[in-house]
Amino acid sequence: MAHPDLQDEAVFEGVQEMPGHLLRRLQQIAVSMFLAECRDHDLTPLQFAALAALRDNAPVDQATLGGLIALDRTTIGVVVSKLEERGLARRTVSDRDRRSKMIRLTPEGVRVLDAVLPEVERMQARLLAPLDDKEQLQFMAALRKIVCAHNAISRAPLRS
């Protein structure tokens, strides 16, 4: 659905119906729900994504990890530092390139990830609960299509 013609109505009303604005609002809601559901683990959505990526791809260097979860160089550095401070991840010097540090989960990182997964799944279901099963499938397909089509123009494109 295209946004309303801003010439024909109040500008603010038009802004509130724009896809970008609605996606930003949905992101705010999703983060709020995530933080509420996962509060016992003191984990952010970005930290969760990094833990999940590390579980399936470690050891990896920081730039690769950032590409796997579509984070820019600065943001992934902050995320990894926080995980390391909490003892959830560890950086070690690479065997192949002494200038590079490889990141992997610690046993505590695995434990926290295992503990938080059911809560994240519950939160995702709550987020999509206003939609029936068919609408959920359609919404997710459309969302993936838009994200994939515009990945290359992102400030931090997803790189696998």
Secondary structure, 3 states (H helix, E strand, C coil): CCCCCCCCCCHHHHHHCCHHHHHHHHHHHHHHHHHHHCHHHCCCHHHHHHHHHHHHHCCEEHHHHHHHCCCCHHHHHHHHHHHHHCCCEEEEECCCCCCCEEEEECHHHHHHHHHHHHHHHHHHHHHHCCCCHHHHHHHHHHHHHHHHHHHHHCCCCCCC
